Amino acid sequence: MKQLLDFTGKVVLVTGARSGIGQAVAIAFAGQGAKVVLAGRRPCTDTEQAIKNAGGEAAYVQCDVANENDIRHLIEQTICIYGRLDIAVNNAGTLPPTAKLTEQTTADFDHTFDVDARGVFLCMKYEVPELLKNETGGAIINITSVAGLIADPGMTPYVGAKHAVTGLTKAAAIEYADRNIRINAIAPGFTRTEITAGWMDDPEMLALVKSYNSQHRFAEPEEIANVALFLGSDMASFLNGSIIAADAGQTAH
């Protein structure tokens, strides 16, 4: 089992690695021997320091996933620094203000789709050519959301963007299945991150979480990272185009 989760010699790219799920994913892969490229709009100092303090190897590259030139530069720098790319975790995302459809602004809609959907599309567009260069192929793990499987009121742009990520994942997986590239996604339920920090003290939100999942709590980022480790490993060799709901049963309702 330990050998199957050994990523020594592998290069893993994680977008949105400054905090939350991205940070936990980066630290988890580094803990299993991977060299990790940390991508974010702002420096991923805490993540990088945590990895290096534990004896791991990591490098930060500034990147706004809504900017195609930034993504192109990110992939170029990944190859320049480490010489290859084996696994990519496309995690960077945003969450618009909660409001009904008629109250959502076009700007919020556009920004949400630019980051959450177009960002994943562009990341895969530039990641896949590097994975194709590997004899052993590679893996892409997109972070979608339970909002990419079901819907909640007040989140129309987010639900739409995350459903797009679900579709992008499946379509891309089919296109490159014969080239030994596996493309899957994780759909986390309510998870403790910077984005959801304000929900922790909201009685209505806490009641909603308790009613939605069987464990009556928010997931910890490390629990989502464990799923990413599995999907990046050979243990998931028969999974392609799969959307793993890490939601304590929320989507089973």
C-alpha positions, 0 to 999 in steps of 0.5 A: 500500500505504501509503495502505491502511494509513493510519488518519489520522482513525480512532479505534481502541479497544484493550482490554488495552493495557498490555502484550503484544499489546494494547500492540503493537496500540495502538502500531501503529495510532497509528504509522499515524495513528490516535487510540487509546483505551487500555483496561486495569484498570491505567494503560497508562502505557508504551503511552501514553508510547510513542505520544505520544513518537512524535508520536501521540495516545492516551488511557487509560480505566480498564476491567475488561472483566468489568464491564459498567458499566466497558465502558459507561463506556469506550465513552462516554468514547471518544465523549466524547474523540474523537467516534467509534469506527471500529475496536475490538480486543478483546484483554483476556484472562486465563489460569487455572492449568494443571491437569486439569479435575477440579482446576480450581476453579469460581472460576478457570472463572468468572473465565476466562469472565468476562474472555475470553468475556463480556468480548468479548461485552459489548465488542461489545455496546457497540461495535457501536452506535457503529460503526453510526453511521458512514457507512463502518461499521467493524471489530472484531478479537477476539483469541482464541487457537489454543486457540480452534481446537484444544485442549491438556490442562490448559487446559479453562476457557481452551480453552472461553472462547477457543472461545466467542470464535471462535463469538461472532466468527462469529455477530456477523459474520453479524448485522452484515454488511449494515451494513458492519461487519466482525468478525474474530478473530486466533488467536495461537500462543505469543506473548512476553507478560507472561502467557507470560514464565514459559514462556521458562525452562521447558525442557519448554515451549520444547521444546513450542513447537519441536515445535508451530510451523515457526519453533520460537519464540514470536511477537513481539507486533508480529507479531500487531499486523501482522495486526490492522493488516491486518484493520482496513484496507480490504485486508481488505474481503472478510474477515468472520467469519474467524479468522486463525491467526497461529501459524507452522503450529501448527494445521496439524499 
